[in-house]
Amino acid sequence: MKLIVGLGNPGLKYLKNLHNLGFMAVELLAEKHGVTFNKKGFKGVYGEKNIGGEKIIFLKPQTFMNLSGDCVQEISAFYKIAPQDILVIYDDLDIAIGAVRIRANGSAGTHNGMRSIVSRLSSTDFPRVRIGTKPEVDYEIIDYVLSDIRKEDEPRFRHSVNVAVDAADAFIKGMGIERVMCQFNSKGV
């Protein structure tokens, strides 16, 4: 069993925010597999499907970003999903716009949603797909991540979300995380 988590904030107000790139990616990935987010529980919305003989859960925490770990911990504990079978997709201020970085494990960095997950799982040993959002000018961080994607940046974000989806799809289909990293890590467009 695998758990694919997209991070973001619930509600129409945040729909096109940079901080919702994880939601955008997991929604696109779920759509690709004909999965809808038709279940509520564990402080999130989720859908599931057997793919290649394995149950895959697609999850969007509804706790708001800073408490994402509450949702991820509850559902992973209920289904007994090991950290290495949890893939988290999220925005990352330390990576250039349009770039995607996949890692097998690591620290939470400056991302509060990831800090929450690391804290609640008591582990950094889970793979992640980071979608770059590094600002090109100085901003207040909270204002920047809660701002909508600028029209001129849409093509680069569309590209990086698609790369993130392809990477997550390869992971779902059994490609090892090291191979996923080699194939899908990108510097952007």
Secondary structure, 3 states (H helix, E strand, C coil): CEEEEECCCCCHHHCCEHHHHHHHHHHHHHHHCCCCCCEEECCEEEEEEEECCEEEEEEEECCCHHHHHHHHHHHHHHHCCCHHHEEEEEEEEEEECCCEEEECCCCCCCCHHHHHHHHHHCCCCCCEEEEEEECCCCCCHHHHHCCECCHHHHHHHHHHHHHHHHHHHHHHCCCCHHHHHHHHCECCC
